[in-house]
Amino acid sequence: MKKILFISTISVLLFSCQNETINNGSPSTNAIIHRGCASQEVLEAQLIADPTLAVRMNQIEAFTQKSNSATSRLLNGKVMIPVVVNVLYRTAAENISDAQIQSQIDVLNKDFHATNTDFTSIPTEFKPLAANVDISFELIKINRKATTKTSWGTKDGMKKTSQGGLDPTTPTTTLNLWACKIGGGILGYAQFPGGSSTTDGVVIDSFYFGLSSAASYPYNLGRTASHEVGHWMNLRHIWGDASCGDDLVVDTPAAKAANFGVPVYPHVSLCLPTHNEMTMNYMDYTDDRGMYMFTNGQKTRMAAIFLSGGPRAAIGK
């Protein structure tokens, strides 16, 4: 059983999510070779800027670990998350359509309800662990704003009207998604529970938002959002952001490092004792078509944040 690590050992949890890219300068082609997110990178910057964040995250982790029966609310009351999408665009292509935005909400609902068609592809050994997270998403508003920015980076400028972006809408009760050109080969990033409400939410590059064009392959199936919303719900990367690290979930097998592309099962781990890695988990770095499951342990961890006393308890009420 994997040991539990807290934010006091923050150096283990902080991982710079760099991507390998081809810098061809063309926004109309997919320049990203390997998936990567900037969630841990952003967390590191936030911890430096706000020393009290580590305290809050420690408290959230302690609450999460005590909430072993956290699925009760999901089973009895369910969680419906209202979603606001903030579109920041310089070009017509970045001003993604309402239909593409809705396709992203549809993907989230399928992935979090285990109704995605590739759910049946889960290997037999992992099927008993596979979860219907039973969390729903409802698009309630789309905000659009033209901008002259060619890219926004990962310093949260897109979340601030004062910096040309859009402030989050009622962030304590709503999931805010920003669709914009991030740049630097970044697919997306999320803010973990415990951060400031003024920057809470998930950012996804508009080129990879929802069911996008074939040019966005292999990240055109909306799974960037499934991965990043997992972070927003307090999930770590499957390898725990360290060699054979701890993702704070008991039923996810230890992984040596991030996996890319679509690994062929069985992918034998270099972590001991010998076992197969769960490369098809949404919290790995595989291509969109290579990720298609959460586990029961991840479900329990996500559910804890919505319980009374949890960091997102106001959502869905």
C-alpha positions, 0 to 999 in steps of 0.5 A: 500500500502506498504511503500517504504524503502531505504538502509538508513534503512539497518538494516531492509533489512539485513537478515542472510539467514541461512539454517537448514541442516543435517551434514551427511558429504556426498556430494552425498546426499541432506542435505538441509532441508529448502531453504536459500540463502546467498545474504543478508548475503553477502550484509551485509559483503560488506556494512561493507567492503565498506561504499560507497556501501550504497550510490550507492544502495540508488541512485539505489533505488531512480532511480528505484522508479522514473522509473514507466514506466520501462517496456517500454524498455522490450516491445520495445527492449527486453533484451537479457542477455549473460551468462557465466558459470564458473564451478569449480570442485573437483569431476566428479559430480561437473564438471557438463555437458554442457547439465545440464548447458544448462538446467539451461539457459532453466529454466531461459528462461521459468521462465522469460517468464512465459512459465513454465508449472506450471505457470497455477497453479497460484491461481485465485486471483494472476493471474492478477498480474502474469507477463511475465518478457520478459527477455531472457538468452543466454549461450555464454561461459562455463569456467571450472577449476579443484580445490582442494577445498572441499567448497568455502563458501560465501566470493567470492573466487570462483570469483577470479583467484588469490584465485583459482577461475575464474574472471568474464568475462566482468561483466558489459555486461554479467551475470556470473554464478559460479557452485561450491560446496558452503558448509554450506547448502547454495544453492546459492547467488547473488550480488545486483546491485551496488556492485563491478564489480569484484565480480558481478554475481550469485553463485549456488551450482553445486548440484542444478544447472539446472535440476539436479538429483533426489538426489537434490530434492526438489531443482532439477528444477533449481529454485535456479537460478531463485531466485538468478537471481531475486536478481541480478536484484534487487528483495528482498525476498518476506517477505522483510527480516523482520517480515511483511517487505517491499520488495519494490514491491507494488503488492506482499502481505506482508509476515510474514516470509519465507515460506518453502516446498510447502504451501497449498493455501490459506496460510493466512498471520499473517500480517494485514490486513488479506490476503493470502500470495503469497507463489508461488513467486520465491522470497520466500523460498519454494521448487522448485516445489512450486515457479512459478511466478513473479509479474508485480511490480517485472517486473517493478523493474527488468526492471528499472536496464536495463534503461539508467542510470540504474546499468545494462544498458550496458547489452543487448545492 
